[in-house]
Amino acid sequence: MIFADLSLGIEHVTFVTSTVALHA
């Protein structure tokens, strides 16, 4: 459960980072 949440959090952060980089 904790590992699943952690991986989801990492994926979310990666997605947000890439989106911000695209709009930067």
Secondary structure, DSSP 8 states (H G I E B T S, - for coil): -HHHHHHHHHHHHHHHHHHHHHH-
